[in-house]
């Protein structure tokens, strides 16, 4: 996104109708997979392969760009990365994938050292046996992400404003929209236009200074606040660091009310959940666990296309790592 947040994870409030979410059957430890989510994954894979094809015409590749980033660009930032290399282009695709995931673990271990000690030290790296978990990877940025808490008030507000299951999406056959925010933005309405059973939630929004009917029609008190609420409803999180000053003031006020909390990690919660879903079985019982498949050998597929799917996933993960790490390097350089 324009705030450097991954848009590939599953976001049910943005991507599914309320009825569809209620009908989904998942176990407690499942990563909810929907048709929309699967289409996003397929589109992403096609894009990655298209980029690879274009880059190959210039005798380059995503692997070469990743290598340039860590060993040329970061070297110019006085950050010395311990060496790793990728398989040659003519190597078997399963070997190329396996090498990528070995490098992914090396990046994880070295990044943790860089954040905690300010440099990457070979002897300490060699003594580090376990690979840091995705969700524990630290950040230089103290208030990097803002997350919704379990506060009932904020969840009630967001439901009334944005849910297609809210009682405030309908006035009559002409004035009906997907959510209350769309209804207010597209139609000139007063409180009296709504039915009796809708009066209490309307008054609730007025009492909480979300809407006003002072100007002969219902309107939002602060449009910027509505934009922040929309992002919180859709994604459950916001990149606080990349928000503008007005958005940060709103988020700080929400934090003081206990409606959101702040996090200091390399990846947001949705990003780390998505990466765990792709990489391993540590969190979800329906994970793709692609790294695990190539950790001690490689899987046997009937279709070569499946190897290219795994390959594109592995390249995507490296690209996400480079993007997120670069944000940290920029922050450190300017602070």
Secondary structure, DSSP 4 states (H G I P E B T S, - for coil): -TTS----S--HHHHS-HHHHHH----TT-----HHHHHHHHHHHHHHHHHHHHHHTTT--HHHHHHHIIIIIHHHTT--PPP-----TTS-HHHHHHHHHHHHHHHHHHHHHHHHHSS--HHHHHH--SPPPGGG-B-S-SS-EEEE-S-HHHHHHHHHHH-TTSTTSBSSSSSB-SSHHHHHHHS---GGGS-HHHHHHHHHHHHTTSEE-TTSS-EES-HHHHHHHHHHHHHSEEESTTS-HHHHHHHHHHHHTTSEEEE-BSS-HHHHHHHHHHH-SSS-TT---HHHHHHTS----S-HHHHHHHHHHHHHHHHHHHHHHHHHHHHHHH-
